[in-house]
């Protein structure tokens, strides 16, 4: 039996959790803005097709202390980022180039 081809080559989940109790969370660090930026850029680049890239919101990924965070599947590569420049680098190098961005990677 062969392995089915995934519908998307990459699936990116941005944690956009907002903690009501004031503890550190990804939403405090512009996670929604960064998610929207990557969604827009993948559309502009024609990557939002089957076999391409899907960018989604995730609830809490339970790594807010390291945040903001995003994870890319199918590899399960975790990233942190500070601004849209970092998000663009992840897009260009990982999602387009297939190369992980070590300076932004988180363990796990």
PyMOL commands that place a pseudoatom at each C-alpha (Angstrom):
pseudoatom trace, name=CA, resn=UNK, resi=1, chain=A, elem=C, hetatm=0, pos=[0.000, 0.000, 0.000]
pseudoatom trace, name=CA, resn=UNK, resi=2, chain=A, elem=C, hetatm=0, pos=[1.424, 3.396, -0.950]
pseudoatom trace, name=CA, resn=UNK, resi=3, chain=A, elem=C, hetatm=0, pos=[1.419, 6.498, 1.212]
pseudoatom trace, name=CA, resn=UNK, resi=4, chain=A, elem=C, hetatm=0, pos=[-1.196, 8.992, 0.023]
pseudoatom trace, name=CA, resn=UNK, resi=5, chain=A, elem=C, hetatm=0, pos=[-0.002, 12.350, -1.255]
pseudoatom trace, name=CA, resn=UNK, resi=6, chain=A, elem=C, hetatm=0, pos=[-0.840, 15.065, 1.281]
pseudoatom trace, name=CA, resn=UNK, resi=7, chain=A, elem=C, hetatm=0, pos=[-3.340, 17.696, 0.156]
pseudoatom trace, name=CA, resn=UNK, resi=8, chain=A, elem=C, hetatm=0, pos=[-0.883, 20.442, 1.193]
pseudoatom trace, name=CA, resn=UNK, resi=9, chain=A, elem=C, hetatm=0, pos=[2.896, 20.142, 1.102]
pseudoatom trace, name=CA, resn=UNK, resi=10, chain=A, elem=C, hetatm=0, pos=[3.114, 22.323, 4.218]
pseudoatom trace, name=CA, resn=UNK, resi=11, chain=A, elem=C, hetatm=0, pos=[0.567, 23.217, 6.866]
pseudoatom trace, name=CA, resn=UNK, resi=12, chain=A, elem=C, hetatm=0, pos=[1.543, 26.166, 9.080]
pseudoatom trace, name=CA, resn=UNK, resi=13, chain=A, elem=C, hetatm=0, pos=[-0.171, 26.731, 12.416]
pseudoatom trace, name=CA, resn=UNK, resi=14, chain=A, elem=C, hetatm=0, pos=[0.262, 30.068, 14.205]
pseudoatom trace, name=CA, resn=UNK, resi=15, chain=A, elem=C, hetatm=0, pos=[-0.547, 30.095, 17.903]
pseudoatom trace, name=CA, resn=UNK, resi=16, chain=A, elem=C, hetatm=0, pos=[-2.813, 33.101, 18.464]
pseudoatom trace, name=CA, resn=UNK, resi=17, chain=A, elem=C, hetatm=0, pos=[-3.734, 32.293, 22.046]
pseudoatom trace, name=CA, resn=UNK, resi=18, chain=A, elem=C, hetatm=0, pos=[-4.762, 35.161, 24.316]
pseudoatom trace, name=CA, resn=UNK, resi=19, chain=A, elem=C, hetatm=0, pos=[-4.603, 34.379, 28.032]
pseudoatom trace, name=CA, resn=UNK, resi=20, chain=A, elem=C, hetatm=0, pos=[-7.189, 36.281, 30.036]
pseudoatom trace, name=CA, resn=UNK, resi=21, chain=A, elem=C, hetatm=0, pos=[-5.100, 36.102, 33.222]
pseudoatom trace, name=CA, resn=UNK, resi=22, chain=A, elem=C, hetatm=0, pos=[-2.281, 38.190, 31.760]
pseudoatom trace, name=CA, resn=UNK, resi=23, chain=A, elem=C, hetatm=0, pos=[0.337, 35.424, 31.550]
pseudoatom trace, name=CA, resn=UNK, resi=24, chain=A, elem=C, hetatm=0, pos=[2.641, 35.587, 28.540]
pseudoatom trace, name=CA, resn=UNK, resi=25, chain=A, elem=C, hetatm=0, pos=[0.930, 34.466, 25.357]
pseudoatom trace, name=CA, resn=UNK, resi=26, chain=A, elem=C, hetatm=0, pos=[1.509, 34.572, 21.620]
pseudoatom trace, name=CA, resn=UNK, resi=27, chain=A, elem=C, hetatm=0, pos=[-1.259, 37.074, 20.924]
pseudoatom trace, name=CA, resn=UNK, resi=28, chain=A, elem=C, hetatm=0, pos=[0.570, 39.658, 23.070]
pseudoatom trace, name=CA, resn=UNK, resi=29, chain=A, elem=C, hetatm=0, pos=[3.395, 39.493, 20.523]
pseudoatom trace, name=CA, resn=UNK, resi=30, chain=A, elem=C, hetatm=0, pos=[1.447, 40.179, 17.328]
pseudoatom trace, name=CA, resn=UNK, resi=31, chain=A, elem=C, hetatm=0, pos=[0.757, 36.578, 16.391]
pseudoatom trace, name=CA, resn=UNK, resi=32, chain=A, elem=C, hetatm=0, pos=[-2.459, 37.408, 14.514]
pseudoatom trace, name=CA, resn=UNK, resi=33, chain=A, elem=C, hetatm=0, pos=[-0.716, 40.110, 12.490]
pseudoatom trace, name=CA, resn=UNK, resi=34, chain=A, elem=C, hetatm=0, pos=[2.096, 37.676, 11.625]
pseudoatom trace, name=CA, resn=UNK, resi=35, chain=A, elem=C, hetatm=0, pos=[-0.387, 34.969, 10.659]
pseudoatom trace, name=CA, resn=UNK, resi=36, chain=A, elem=C, hetatm=0, pos=[-2.265, 37.414, 8.431]
pseudoatom trace, name=CA, resn=UNK, resi=37, chain=A, elem=C, hetatm=0, pos=[1.017, 38.513, 6.854]
pseudoatom trace, name=CA, resn=UNK, resi=38, chain=A, elem=C, hetatm=0, pos=[1.992, 34.939, 5.980]
pseudoatom trace, name=CA, resn=UNK, resi=39, chain=A, elem=C, hetatm=0, pos=[-1.506, 34.172, 4.665]
pseudoatom trace, name=CA, resn=UNK, resi=40, chain=A, elem=C, hetatm=0, pos=[-1.338, 37.221, 2.398]
pseudoatom trace, name=CA, resn=UNK, resi=41, chain=A, elem=C, hetatm=0, pos=[2.187, 36.432, 1.180]
pseudoatom trace, name=CA, resn=UNK, resi=42, chain=A, elem=C, hetatm=0, pos=[1.341, 32.799, 0.364]
pseudoatom trace, name=CA, resn=UNK, resi=43, chain=A, elem=C, hetatm=0, pos=[-1.649, 34.032, -1.660]
pseudoatom trace, name=CA, resn=UNK, resi=44, chain=A, elem=C, hetatm=0, pos=[0.472, 36.643, -3.463]
pseudoatom trace, name=CA, resn=UNK, resi=45, chain=A, elem=C, hetatm=0, pos=[3.041, 33.974, -4.332]
pseudoatom trace, name=CA, resn=UNK, resi=46, chain=A, elem=C, hetatm=0, pos=[0.428, 31.488, -5.578]
pseudoatom trace, name=CA, resn=UNK, resi=47, chain=A, elem=C, hetatm=0, pos=[1.213, 28.926, -2.895]
pseudoatom trace, name=CA, resn=UNK, resi=48, chain=A, elem=C, hetatm=0, pos=[-2.355, 28.450, -1.572]
pseudoatom trace, name=CA, resn=UNK, resi=49, chain=A, elem=C, hetatm=0, pos=[-3.259, 25.561, -3.842]
pseudoatom trace, name=CA, resn=UNK, resi=50, chain=A, elem=C, hetatm=0, pos=[-3.400, 21.801, -3.378]
pseudoatom trace, name=CA, resn=UNK, resi=51, chain=A, elem=C, hetatm=0, pos=[0.194, 20.645, -3.038]
pseudoatom trace, name=CA, resn=UNK, resi=52, chain=A, elem=C, hetatm=0, pos=[1.144, 24.078, -1.712]
pseudoatom trace, name=CA, resn=UNK, resi=53, chain=A, elem=C, hetatm=0, pos=[0.865, 25.809, 1.640]
pseudoatom trace, name=CA, resn=UNK, resi=54, chain=A, elem=C, hetatm=0, pos=[-2.002, 26.256, 4.078]
pseudoatom trace, name=CA, resn=UNK, resi=55, chain=A, elem=C, hetatm=0, pos=[-1.708, 28.808, 6.903]
pseudoatom trace, name=CA, resn=UNK, resi=56, chain=A, elem=C, hetatm=0, pos=[-4.038, 28.398, 9.872]
pseudoatom trace, name=CA, resn=UNK, resi=57, chain=A, elem=C, hetatm=0, pos=[-4.784, 29.740, 13.302]
pseudoatom trace, name=CA, resn=UNK, resi=58, chain=A, elem=C, hetatm=0, pos=[-4.196, 27.437, 16.211]
pseudoatom trace, name=CA, resn=UNK, resi=59, chain=A, elem=C, hetatm=0, pos=[-5.461, 27.827, 19.709]
pseudoatom trace, name=CA, resn=UNK, resi=60, chain=A, elem=C, hetatm=0, pos=[-2.903, 27.427, 22.439]
pseudoatom trace, name=CA, resn=UNK, resi=61, chain=A, elem=C, hetatm=0, pos=[0.027, 25.270, 21.369]
pseudoatom trace, name=CA, resn=UNK, resi=62, chain=A, elem=C, hetatm=0, pos=[1.244, 25.272, 25.002]
pseudoatom trace, name=CA, resn=UNK, resi=63, chain=A, elem=C, hetatm=0, pos=[4.551, 26.994, 24.185]
pseudoatom trace, name=CA, resn=UNK, resi=64, chain=A, elem=C, hetatm=0, pos=[3.542, 30.588, 24.876]
pseudoatom trace, name=CA, resn=UNK, resi=65, chain=A, elem=C, hetatm=0, pos=[6.575, 31.091, 27.122]
pseudoatom trace, name=CA, resn=UNK, resi=66, chain=A, elem=C, hetatm=0, pos=[8.749, 30.683, 24.020]
pseudoatom trace, name=CA, resn=UNK, resi=67, chain=A, elem=C, hetatm=0, pos=[6.409, 32.689, 21.840]
pseudoatom trace, name=CA, resn=UNK, resi=68, chain=A, elem=C, hetatm=0, pos=[5.237, 33.805, 19.605]
pseudoatom trace, name=CA, resn=UNK, resi=69, chain=A, elem=C, hetatm=0, pos=[5.334, 30.363, 18.005]
pseudoatom trace, name=CA, resn=UNK, resi=70, chain=A, elem=C, hetatm=0, pos=[4.332, 28.635, 14.801]
pseudoatom trace, name=CA, resn=UNK, resi=71, chain=A, elem=C, hetatm=0, pos=[4.721, 25.016, 13.771]
pseudoatom trace, name=CA, resn=UNK, resi=72, chain=A, elem=C, hetatm=0, pos=[5.055, 23.613, 10.258]
pseudoatom trace, name=CA, resn=UNK, resi=73, chain=A, elem=C, hetatm=0, pos=[3.817, 20.144, 9.384]
pseudoatom trace, name=CA, resn=UNK, resi=74, chain=A, elem=C, hetatm=0, pos=[4.404, 17.494, 8.212]
pseudoatom trace, name=CA, resn=UNK, resi=75, chain=A, elem=C, hetatm=0, pos=[7.881, 17.811, 9.748]
pseudoatom trace, name=CA, resn=UNK, resi=76, chain=A, elem=C, hetatm=0, pos=[6.741, 19.325, 13.033]
pseudoatom trace, name=CA, resn=UNK, resi=77, chain=A, elem=C, hetatm=0, pos=[9.285, 22.146, 12.828]
pseudoatom trace, name=CA, resn=UNK, resi=78, chain=A, elem=C, hetatm=0, pos=[8.708, 24.751, 15.544]
pseudoatom trace, name=CA, resn=UNK, resi=79, chain=A, elem=C, hetatm=0, pos=[9.633, 28.400, 15.073]
pseudoatom trace, name=CA, resn=UNK, resi=80, chain=A, elem=C, hetatm=0, pos=[9.586, 31.625, 16.994]
pseudoatom trace, name=CA, resn=UNK, resi=81, chain=A, elem=C, hetatm=0, pos=[9.697, 34.978, 15.224]
pseudoatom trace, name=CA, resn=UNK, resi=82, chain=A, elem=C, hetatm=0, pos=[9.879, 38.638, 16.145]
pseudoatom trace, name=CA, resn=UNK, resi=83, chain=A, elem=C, hetatm=0, pos=[8.471, 40.423, 13.114]
pseudoatom trace, name=CA, resn=UNK, resi=84, chain=A, elem=C, hetatm=0, pos=[7.350, 40.059, 9.511]
pseudoatom trace, name=CA, resn=UNK, resi=85, chain=A, elem=C, hetatm=0, pos=[10.983, 39.948, 8.375]
pseudoatom trace, name=CA, resn=UNK, resi=86, chain=A, elem=C, hetatm=0, pos=[11.388, 36.687, 10.319]
pseudoatom trace, name=CA, resn=UNK, resi=87, chain=A, elem=C, hetatm=0, pos=[8.070, 35.361, 8.973]
pseudoatom trace, name=CA, resn=UNK, resi=88, chain=A, elem=C, hetatm=0, pos=[9.170, 36.194, 5.416]
pseudoatom trace, name=CA, resn=UNK, resi=89, chain=A, elem=C, hetatm=0, pos=[12.452, 34.357, 6.000]
pseudoatom trace, name=CA, resn=UNK, resi=90, chain=A, elem=C, hetatm=0, pos=[10.554, 31.257, 7.165]
pseudoatom trace, name=CA, resn=UNK, resi=91, chain=A, elem=C, hetatm=0, pos=[8.338, 31.536, 4.095]
pseudoatom trace, name=CA, resn=UNK, resi=92, chain=A, elem=C, hetatm=0, pos=[11.196, 31.938, 1.626]
pseudoatom trace, name=CA, resn=UNK, resi=93, chain=A, elem=C, hetatm=0, pos=[13.692, 29.515, 3.102]
pseudoatom trace, name=CA, resn=UNK, resi=94, chain=A, elem=C, hetatm=0, pos=[11.476, 26.765, 4.565]
pseudoatom trace, name=CA, resn=UNK, resi=95, chain=A, elem=C, hetatm=0, pos=[8.206, 26.814, 2.651]
pseudoatom trace, name=CA, resn=UNK, resi=96, chain=A, elem=C, hetatm=0, pos=[9.677, 27.691, -0.736]
pseudoatom trace, name=CA, resn=UNK, resi=97, chain=A, elem=C, hetatm=0, pos=[13.294, 26.564, -0.426]
pseudoatom trace, name=CA, resn=UNK, resi=98, chain=A, elem=C, hetatm=0, pos=[12.795, 23.500, 1.784]
pseudoatom trace, name=CA, resn=UNK, resi=99, chain=A, elem=C, hetatm=0, pos=[15.522, 24.654, 4.189]
pseudoatom trace, name=CA, resn=UNK, resi=100, chain=A, elem=C, hetatm=0, pos=[14.902, 25.053, 7.906]
pseudoatom trace, name=CA, resn=UNK, resi=101, chain=A, elem=C, hetatm=0, pos=[15.740, 28.419, 9.463]
pseudoatom trace, name=CA, resn=UNK, resi=102, chain=A, elem=C, hetatm=0, pos=[17.963, 27.341, 12.347]
pseudoatom trace, name=CA, resn=UNK, resi=103, chain=A, elem=C, hetatm=0, pos=[18.240, 30.768, 14.004]
pseudoatom trace, name=CA, resn=UNK, resi=104, chain=A, elem=C, hetatm=0, pos=[14.442, 30.812, 14.542]
pseudoatom trace, name=CA, resn=UNK, resi=105, chain=A, elem=C, hetatm=0, pos=[13.903, 27.128, 15.356]
pseudoatom trace, name=CA, resn=UNK, resi=106, chain=A, elem=C, hetatm=0, pos=[12.693, 25.920, 18.703]
pseudoatom trace, name=CA, resn=UNK, resi=107, chain=A, elem=C, hetatm=0, pos=[13.479, 22.438, 20.019]
pseudoatom trace, name=CA, resn=UNK, resi=108, chain=A, elem=C, hetatm=0, pos=[10.864, 19.830, 19.564]
for i in range(1, 108): cmd.bond("trace and resi %d" % i, "trace and resi %d" % (i + 1))
show_as sticks, trace
zoom trace
